Amino acid sequence: MSSSQDLVLRNATLAEDLAKTGSTLQPEQKGSGGSDRIQIETLRRDLQEASQRLEKLKEERAKVESEAIHYRNLAGKTEADLRSLSDAYNSLEQANLQLENEVKALKREGHSTFPDVEAIKSEAREEAQKESEAELNDLLVCLGQEQSKVDKLSARLLELGEDVDKLLEGIGDEAGAAGDEDDEDDE
């Protein structure tokens, strides 16, 4: 059982004991001993302290859940950015292939006054690759940071007795489904 469930159970038991003790005291018993009153006061104090701890745990849990949602959204955005970068790269590859085919067709037709296409292509490819790698590295760093945050939040949620797998269930499904639809559109 989680600590919050323990506190709730303990609060219920203390309240029940308090109710029984308070209602079963006879007038002569109430006047006869201070130990019953001390016990009742101790039980009330314990109940109040347990209630305060429970409220703090509830607040902390809400805060952790809110942070988890925030980081889940950030991870989704980063994933969408990666997908966009991949789409842009694929588009560049298609444009490059089309230009290569046009150059080959022009060469076959007898046009010989072309600059060194292979050198230009190689230079452009290297520059595009450097830019892509830099952007990809930035995104991977962001993803690593977000994963670290998710791991820390997951550990904290586990400490609070939450089912982390259930909370994370379905994350990325919307983004994955959108990616699948895009793939189907391309075909």
C-alpha positions as CSV (number, residue, x, y, z in Angstrom):
1,M,0.0,0.0,0.0
2,S,1.2,3.5,-0.7
3,S,1.9,6.0,2.1
4,S,-1.1,8.1,1.2
5,Q,-3.4,5.0,1.4
6,D,-1.8,4.2,4.8
7,L,-2.6,7.7,6.0
8,V,-6.2,7.5,4.8
9,L,-6.7,4.1,6.5
10,R,-5.0,5.4,9.7
11,N,-7.2,8.5,9.7
12,A,-10.3,6.4,9.3
13,T,-9.2,4.2,12.2
14,L,-8.3,7.2,14.4
15,A,-11.7,8.9,13.6
16,E,-13.5,5.7,14.4
17,D,-11.6,5.2,17.7
18,L,-12.3,8.8,18.6
19,A,-15.9,8.5,17.8
20,K,-16.2,5.3,19.9
21,T,-14.2,6.7,22.8
22,G,-16.0,10.0,22.8
23,S,-19.5,8.4,22.7
24,T,-18.9,5.6,25.2
25,L,-17.6,7.7,28.0
26,Q,-20.1,7.9,30.8
27,P,-20.4,11.1,32.9
28,E,-18.7,9.4,35.8
29,Q,-15.9,8.2,33.6
30,K,-15.3,11.6,32.1
31,G,-14.8,13.1,35.5
32,S,-12.9,10.2,36.9
33,G,-9.8,10.2,34.9
34,G,-7.7,12.6,32.9
35,S,-6.0,9.7,31.0
36,D,-9.1,9.3,28.7
37,R,-9.1,13.0,27.9
38,I,-5.3,12.9,27.2
39,Q,-5.8,9.9,25.0
40,I,-8.6,11.6,23.1
41,E,-6.5,14.8,22.7
42,T,-3.6,12.6,21.5
43,L,-5.9,10.9,19.0
44,R,-7.2,14.3,17.8
45,R,-3.7,15.7,17.4
46,D,-2.6,12.5,15.5
47,L,-5.7,12.8,13.3
48,Q,-5.0,16.4,12.5
49,E,-1.3,15.8,11.8
50,A,-2.2,12.8,9.5
51,S,-4.7,15.0,7.7
52,Q,-2.1,17.7,7.1
53,R,0.4,15.2,5.8
54,L,-2.2,13.8,3.5
55,E,-3.0,17.2,2.1
56,K,0.7,17.9,1.5
57,L,1.0,14.6,-0.3
58,K,-2.0,15.4,-2.5
59,E,-0.6,18.8,-3.4
60,E,2.8,17.2,-4.2
61,R,1.2,14.5,-6.3
62,A,-0.8,17.1,-8.3
63,K,2.4,19.1,-8.9
64,V,4.3,16.1,-10.1
65,E,1.4,15.0,-12.4
66,S,1.3,18.5,-13.9
67,E,5.0,18.5,-14.5
68,A,4.8,15.1,-16.1
69,I,2.1,16.3,-18.5
70,H,4.2,19.4,-19.4
71,Y,7.3,17.3,-20.2
72,R,5.2,14.8,-22.1
73,N,3.9,17.6,-24.3
74,L,7.5,18.9,-24.8
75,A,8.6,15.4,-25.8
76,G,5.8,15.3,-28.3
77,K,6.8,18.6,-29.8
78,T,10.4,17.5,-30.1
79,E,9.3,14.3,-31.8
80,A,7.2,16.4,-34.2
81,D,10.3,18.6,-34.9
82,L,12.4,15.5,-35.7
83,R,9.7,14.2,-38.0
84,S,9.6,17.6,-39.8
85,L,13.3,17.6,-40.2
86,S,13.2,14.1,-41.7
87,D,10.5,15.1,-44.1
88,A,12.5,18.2,-45.2
89,Y,15.6,16.0,-45.8
90,N,13.5,13.5,-47.9
91,S,12.2,16.4,-49.9
92,L,15.8,17.6,-50.6
93,E,16.8,14.2,-51.7
94,Q,13.9,14.0,-54.1
95,A,14.7,17.5,-55.5
96,N,18.4,16.4,-55.9
97,L,17.4,13.3,-57.8
98,Q,15.2,15.3,-60.1
99,L,18.0,17.7,-60.8
100,E,20.4,14.9,-61.5
101,N,18.0,13.4,-64.0
102,E,17.7,16.8,-65.7
103,V,21.5,17.2,-66.0
104,K,21.8,13.7,-67.4
105,A,19.1,14.5,-70.0
106,L,20.8,17.7,-71.0
107,K,24.2,16.0,-71.3
108,R,22.6,13.4,-73.6
109,E,21.2,16.2,-75.8
110,G,24.7,17.5,-76.3
111,H,24.9,20.4,-73.9
112,S,28.6,20.3,-72.8
113,T,29.1,23.7,-71.2
114,F,28.2,22.7,-67.7
115,P,30.2,23.4,-64.6
116,D,31.5,20.4,-62.6
117,V,28.1,19.1,-61.4
118,E,29.6,16.4,-59.4
119,A,31.8,18.8,-57.4
120,I,28.8,21.1,-56.8
121,K,26.6,18.2,-55.7
122,S,29.3,16.9,-53.4
123,E,29.8,20.4,-51.8
124,A,26.0,20.9,-51.5
125,R,25.6,17.5,-50.0
126,E,28.3,18.0,-47.4
127,E,26.9,21.4,-46.4
128,A,23.3,20.0,-46.1
129,Q,24.7,17.1,-44.1
130,K,26.5,19.4,-41.7
131,E,23.4,21.5,-41.2
132,S,21.3,18.4,-40.7
133,E,23.7,16.8,-38.3
134,A,23.9,20.0,-36.2
135,E,20.1,20.3,-36.1
136,L,19.8,16.6,-35.3
137,N,22.4,16.8,-32.5
138,D,20.5,19.8,-31.0
139,L,17.2,17.8,-31.1
140,L,18.9,14.7,-29.7
141,V,20.3,16.8,-26.8
142,C,16.8,18.2,-26.2
143,L,15.3,14.7,-26.3
144,G,17.9,13.4,-23.9
145,Q,17.1,16.3,-21.5
146,E,13.4,15.6,-21.7
147,Q,13.9,11.9,-21.2
148,S,16.0,12.6,-18.1
149,K,13.1,14.8,-16.8
150,V,10.6,12.1,-17.6
151,D,12.7,9.5,-15.8
152,K,12.9,11.7,-12.7
153,L,9.2,12.4,-12.7
154,S,8.4,8.8,-13.2
155,A,10.6,7.8,-10.2
156,R,8.8,10.5,-8.1
157,L,5.4,9.3,-9.3
158,L,6.4,5.7,-8.3
159,E,7.4,7.0,-4.8
160,L,3.9,8.6,-4.6
161,G,2.3,5.2,-5.5
162,E,1.2,6.1,-9.0
163,D,1.1,3.6,-11.9
164,V,3.7,5.3,-14.2
165,D,3.1,2.8,-17.0
166,K,-0.6,3.7,-17.0
167,L,0.1,7.4,-17.1
168,L,2.6,7.0,-20.0
169,E,0.2,4.7,-21.9
170,G,-0.7,6.1,-25.3
171,I,2.0,8.8,-25.3
172,G,3.2,9.2,-28.8
173,D,0.3,7.3,-30.3
174,E,-1.3,10.4,-31.6
175,A,2.1,11.5,-33.2
176,G,2.7,8.0,-34.5
177,A,-0.8,7.9,-36.0
178,A,-0.3,11.3,-37.7
179,G,3.1,10.0,-39.0
180,D,1.4,6.9,-40.4
181,E,-1.3,9.0,-42.1
182,D,1.5,11.1,-43.7
183,D,3.2,7.9,-44.9
184,E,-0.1,6.7,-46.5
185,D,-0.6,10.1,-48.2
186,D,2.9,9.9,-49.7
187,E,2.1,6.5,-51.4
